[in-house]
C-alpha cells in the first residue's frame, strides 16, 4: 500500500512495509502561514516557544522537481513548521521574522503581531539535517534555515 490514508489501511499494514516519510527536497519555497501559530513549552527544559504551521505555495528554481513530485508535489497536503524559542537571547529572532520577513508593523505586542502573521507568505530555504531517532538510528529531517520576504 503506497499511500495509506485511513486508520484502517494503516492498521492493516505490515510493519516491514511502513516507510519513513520523505522530507521536502532542499531549496527555496514560498510558504504560507496556515493558521494561528501555537505556543507551548519544550518537554525537557520547559522552554517556551511559538510554532508556525506552514504550507508550501510555490517551489523556486533551486528545488528538484523530480524529488518534489516523489512526495506528492505542492498539493500533497504535506506541511512544515517553523519554531521560535522564547528566551532572552533568542526572542529577537521572532521579532525579526515578524517585522522584517513578514512585514508586520511595529508598535504591536508579540501576541498581536503573531495574530497578524496568519495568512502571510515568505520565502524560506529548506535544508536537510541528520538526527538520531529514538531507536538510535539516524534519520534525515527537513528544516527551514533561512527566511526572507516573499516580494
N, C-alpha and C positions, 0 to 999 in steps of 0.2 A: 504494500500500500504506500505509494509515493508521498501523498499529501493527506494524511488523515485529518479530518476536521471535527468530527464529532467525538464525544466522550466514548460512545460505544465502539467506534472504529479504533480509537487509541487503546481502549481496554482490551480489545481482541488481538492487538499486535504482539508478536513475539519480541522479547527484549532484544534479541540479536538483530532485529530489523529496524530498531529505532536509531536514527542518525542524529548527530549533533546539528543544530541549526547552523546554516551558513551565514556569516556576518555580511553586512553591506560591504561591497567592494570599496577599496580605498579610492579617494578622490574627493572632489568638491561637489556639494549638493546645495540646493536651495531648500531650506527646512521651514515648515510651518509649525508654530506653537499651537498644538491641537487640544487645547483645553486649559483649565485653570491649573497652574503649577501647584504641586503638593509640597507641604512642609513635613518634616519628620526629624528623627534623631537616629544616628547610627546605633547598631546593636552593641558594639563593644565599648566605645568611648562616650556614647551619648552625645556626639557632636551634632548640632542642628544643621539642617540643610534645606534647600529648595530644589525640587526636581521638576524639570520642564519636559513634558512629553512632546516628541517631535515626529512629524510625518514628512517624508520627502516629497517635494512637488516638482523638482527638476534636477536632473543629473547634468553636471557640466562636462566639458570635453575631456577632462582628465579621468573620467570614470570608465572602466572597461565595460562596454555594453553587453558583451557575452556573459561576463560574470554577473552583471545586474539581472539579465534575463534568467539566469540559473536560480536566483532567489525569488523570481516572480515579477521582476520589474518594479516600477514605482507604485503600481496599483496593487501590490501583493498584500497590503494591509500591515506590512512589517513597519515597526516604529523603532525609534531610538529615544534615549533620554539624555538630558544634559543636567548634571548635578553641580550645584554650587554649595560648598561647605561654608558655614557661617561661623567664622572665628574672627577675633580682632585683626589677625594678619591677612585674612583672605576675603573679607566682606567687600573689599574694593573691587574684586573681580566680578562680583554680582552687580555692583554699581556700574562698572564699565560696560558690562554686557547690556544692561537695561538702557543706559544712557547713550553709549557710543555705538553699539551694534544695532539695537532695536530703535533708537531714536526717541525713547520715552523722555518727555520733558522733565527738567529739574523742578525742584520745589515740591515734589510728591514724596510721601512716605514710601518706604520699601514695599509695604503691603499694597498701596495704591499703584505703584509702578509695576508690580508683578501682575496685578489685575489688568493693567493697560497692555501687558505683553501678549495676552491671549489673541490669537489670530495674526500676530506679527510674523514676518518672514525675515530670514537672514541666510547668509551663506556660511556653511560650516564644512571643514575638511575632515574626512574620516580617515583614521589610521588604524592599523591592527596592532594590538598589544598582546603578547603572550601572558598567560596567567596560570596559576596552579589551581586545578579544580579540587573539590572536596575529597575526591577519591585519590588524590596525589598525582594524577595525570596532568599533562599540560594541555591547555586549550588556547583558543585564539578569540579575542574579544575586539569588537569594533568600538572605537570611541571617537568623539569629536575633539580634535586637538587644537583647532583654530576657528575663530568666528570673526566675520566681518559683515558690514551692511550689505543687503541684497539690492543695491542700487543698479 
